[in-house]
Amino acid sequence: MSALATGTDAAPVSPGGALARGPQMAPGDVLVELRGVGKDYPLAQGWRRWALLWSAWRRQPPAGAVFTALDGVDLTLRRGQSLGVIGVNGAGKSTLLKLVAGVARPTRGQVLRHARVAALLELGAGFHPEYSGRDNALLACALQGLSAAQARAALPEILAFADIGAHIDLPLKTYSSGMVVRLGFAVMTVLRPQVLITDEVLAVGDEAFQKKCMAWMERYLADGGTLLLVSHGMYHVQKLCAHALWLHQGRVQAYGDALAVTRDYLAWHEQRMARSAAVTAPPAEAAALQQAGAAAPYRVLHAWVNGAPASDGVVVATGQPLTVSGVVLAPDGGDPHVAVGWARADGSAIYGTVTDMAGVRVQRLDAQHHGFALRFESLPLLPGRYELRLHAMDPPALRLFDHVHIPVQVVGDTRELGVVRLPHRWLAVPPDGAPDPAVGWPGWPLCDNSAFDR
Ligand SMILES: Nc1ncnc2c1ncn2[C@@H]1O[C@H](COP(=O)(O)OP(=O)(O)OP(=O)(O)O)[C@@H](O)[C@H]1O
């Protein structure tokens, strides 16, 4: 079930916090502020838990062990801002929302609210299970300060948005969790809070309802609303939010542009998954890899990307040229081959090529050293973190001997999804008439995305 919570704390308007971004606004535009906020939960059970609650009630430091769910969080939420809160399970996202909504108190620091805040928080609280959906909707409106007449007038809009048919007159305890969220969100749409806080609402409804909620939130934001959204779906955060806050173990790991923060988060996630996969890799595989590295007569001695040493860190824009070059050592005087590949941050391969495949020989520089250079005219990788991999190979190009992994950050403004940019064209479809069964729609180019330099 969904809980609809509100809170307003009259408090003096104060200057923006350290994390404030975007255009300078008047102090009156600050809606919610968190200053050095921390939240501890007691770890103890039974009587010790009651003792800890007692000390909390008396505002005394807890005598026993506590779990710190949030610590040192500064945040300024301004009018019209859309902020996505991301992080792994248990990172403290819901705790942060509860503090902002005023349904939980901070253990440390201050939460200042200068606006009416409506929070569609956890499933399982807020509505009364014995009342019908209709009565719960009216009750929720009344709790949010609407008069009985205003609540009745809002009801048709709520029912239309919730779209749960005859269930609306059945007790809430008979609803599925998705139906409860539909009703909770529908009530919220008529309240139009100054600050809307939603926790994973978009994960519960079916696809059609998700789209309806997304469209509503987009309109709400376009009309000047302010959104604080917790989501594990980076697509939702990128689509709805201008900014993102990444929480990790109760602390702010990153804050800034939603695209940049979500990409960093995804890359970190991939690396984490890769590390845990490596830990569980069969020992025989790991040993074989180590052996290949140990017996490496052919080696990549130097590598440069776009003319700078690869060790300097590589940042390149999507669609721009990238040249990787280097020197390979072949102690036996043989003619080595070179393999160049791209992998995602989690290690999964994207692309690879070998000088041998192209019938190319590396350039002999002296008896043992060979130079190579490979140019990607317009790098099709979408923004994110990748690895450029270089390997020295033996003269028959049968064995890989060296593994040089160069971290590369690809940057760009595009919101396209995935790993690589596939050249494409959107085609116009005639306004009337059926598609030709042989060719589908005989379209003509509407939007040509086949080149990068559009
Ligand atoms: N009432 C509570 N008592 C004790 N510990 C709690 C309580 N509420 C939350 N926690 C703990 O605080 C930490 C943060 O919880 P929180 O629900 O804020 O995380 P989250 O980022 O929202 O996670 P998820 O993505 O799984 O919903 C977790 O380790 C959780 O177990």
The ligand as a MOL file (V3000), in Angstrom:
LIG
                    3D

  0  0  0     0  0            999 V3000
M  V30 BEGIN CTAB
M  V30 COUNTS 31 33 0 0 0
M  V30 BEGIN ATOM
M  V30 1 N 13.5660 1.1660 11.0530 0
M  V30 2 C 14.7750 0.6650 10.8600 0
M  V30 3 N 15.4480 0.0330 11.8350 0
M  V30 4 C 16.6910 -0.4540 11.6300 0
M  V30 5 N 17.3690 -0.3340 10.4570 0
M  V30 6 C 16.7450 0.2790 9.4560 0
M  V30 7 C 15.4170 0.8180 9.5830 0
M  V30 8 N 15.0850 1.3860 8.4010 0
M  V30 9 C 16.1450 1.2230 7.5820 0
M  V30 10 N 17.1260 0.5540 8.2050 0
M  V30 11 C 18.4460 0.2120 7.6370 0
M  V30 12 O 19.0300 1.3870 7.1110 0
M  V30 13 C 19.7090 1.1050 5.8900 0
M  V30 14 C 19.1690 2.0210 4.8160 0
M  V30 15 O 17.8400 1.6410 4.5400 0
M  V30 16 P 16.9950 2.3300 3.3950 0
M  V30 17 O 15.6530 1.6720 3.4080 0
M  V30 18 O 17.0530 3.7920 3.5640 0
M  V30 19 O 17.8240 1.8960 2.1040 0
M  V30 20 P 17.4480 2.0380 0.5690 0
M  V30 21 O 18.6170 2.6560 -0.0990 0
M  V30 22 O 16.1330 2.7080 0.4200 0
M  V30 23 O 17.3500 0.5160 0.1480 0
M  V30 24 P 16.4110 -0.2110 -0.9500 0
M  V30 25 O 16.9350 0.1630 -2.2980 0
M  V30 26 O 16.6390 -1.6580 -0.6420 0
M  V30 27 O 14.9890 0.2090 -0.7000 0
M  V30 28 C 19.4780 -0.3760 5.6060 0
M  V30 29 O 20.6260 -1.0970 6.0110 0
M  V30 30 C 18.2990 -0.7400 6.4720 0
M  V30 31 O 18.3890 -2.0890 6.8910 0
M  V30 END ATOM
M  V30 BEGIN BOND
M  V30 1 1 1 2
M  V30 2 1 2 3
M  V30 3 2 2 7
M  V30 4 2 3 4
M  V30 5 1 4 5
M  V30 6 2 5 6
M  V30 7 1 6 7
M  V30 8 1 6 10
M  V30 9 1 7 8
M  V30 10 2 8 9
M  V30 11 1 9 10
M  V30 12 1 10 11
M  V30 13 1 11 12
M  V30 14 1 11 30
M  V30 15 1 12 13
M  V30 16 1 13 14
M  V30 17 1 13 28
M  V30 18 1 14 15
M  V30 19 1 15 16
M  V30 20 2 16 17
M  V30 21 1 16 18
M  V30 22 1 16 19
M  V30 23 1 19 20
M  V30 24 2 20 21
M  V30 25 1 20 22
M  V30 26 1 20 23
M  V30 27 1 23 24
M  V30 28 2 24 25
M  V30 29 1 24 26
M  V30 30 1 24 27
M  V30 31 1 28 29
M  V30 32 1 28 30
M  V30 33 1 30 31
M  V30 END BOND
M  V30 END CTAB
M  END
